[in-house]
Amino acid sequence: MTVATILSRSQQGLDAPLVRVEVHVGAGLPAFSIVGLPETVVKESKDRVRAALANCGFELPAGHITVSLAPADLPKEGGRFDLPIAVGILIASAQLPPGPFDATELYGELSLGGELLSIRGVLPTALQGRRAGHTQVFPAVNLDEAALARNGRVHGAAHLMDVVSWARGMRPLSTAGEPVAGTMPGAVPDLADVRGQAHARRALEVAAAGGHSLLLIGPPGSGKSMLAQRLPGILPPMTEDEALETAAVRSLAGRGFRVEEWRRRPFRSPHHTASAVALVGGGGRPRPGEISLAHHGVLFLDELPEFDRNVLEVLREPLESGYIVVSRAGRQAEFPARFQLIAAMNPCPCGHLGDPAAVCKCSEARVAVYRNRISGPLLDRIDLHIEVPRVPSEVLASDEPTESSSAVAMRVLAARRRQLERQGRSNAQLDGPLVVSRVSAERAALRFLAGAMRQLALSARAYHRVLRVARTIADLSGSATVTSVHVSEAITLRQLDRRIAGTSISG
Ligand SMILES: [Zn+2]
């Protein structure tokens, strides 16, 4: 009777808990059983391991083979444990020495011929392995992704026989190259392509500088999507930690690692027909949704009123907390979801309200119903809302150069640094009570705001929103205090406050 233990890891949200794969070969009639894996994956895993061992010229030991994966109560996907199970069987039947596998974690799904196939969730697994000080062996196709964790003891293997040769001291495994350092060059949409839209460009800059959410209201073809796509290009560069978190979420979603996306802020633009699971995450083996794929980047919801109202309601929590908990059948998984929200909508159902180039045929009542589809509580969490009018054709045709994203990005970065030095977070993350104590507003500015509040019948929530936005505008101009000028511009970036006050939204 022989026992072999191989280390591996399961995957649970962004966590990768250690799993011990124990193989026990005992006397008795030939049998092969696996405990600790979901019933549905056991048979497939047994078939793959059995075939791979046979095709590599090994024999399943005669006797009773019991494989147990502990702890038993972790959710486990089958594929990644094929390699540790196969190696465990070889050690337990004395076909391989156990020594090389001390403090070593193994991963990989086996093809029937013994090739190691790609697994998902490599990056979170690699990060935990580095913390534990373990050697890790991944399928060779996953090596670039694993290298991001900067664990010097990460290896890749393309085939079961590579692992066997390495354990017998015949041939080293391949090692990870240098992880990708900076952002890869690539086509990021540039603000230089946007003609006209001075007001919207300014709103985008303020949104980027303070991390504020933004709603664009305008007729079809006015360039709302074009503007939204340019937000990631003016946001501050990602830190290494942010890049790792974003890449780890991608990895969990089974989207693999793409070098050109490393350190690039994500831009996710789910369609309004997307299901709640696709948007916020979930499923039998919980996977991150669009809001988590947008972590440290931008979530763009075009045609906001067309989204299911219940789905939009779910966004409120992550907008405040920066994470989402999805649960299904008693299992919970937590995924990060600190995204910047940009939404767009038409001014009315036909899209032409206030458009000088077309006639709107919507009744006032229809316009009201359309706008009310967005709940007040969600709207309350959007700091900026502006009109994006159609650009006159002579402006579109003009070849006068407009400012590029890199120039705007420099101002955004300087403004964001001021916020981090002052309060350790962006202005958008200042909570109600903090706003008043941190914004350093001049007395005249507060008086001006109080007057505007009365005139526009603003809510207390709107009061804090205006102050936060004014703080960002002051940061962009390098001002230590918030003045009436900053407050006044902040109010122009909150179009819907005026609608609520009963004045017309568009000219
Ligand atoms: Zn209309």
Residues whose N, C-alpha, C, O or C-beta is under 5 A from the ligand:
A	BS01	ZN	C348 P349 C350 G351 H352 L353 C360 K361 C362
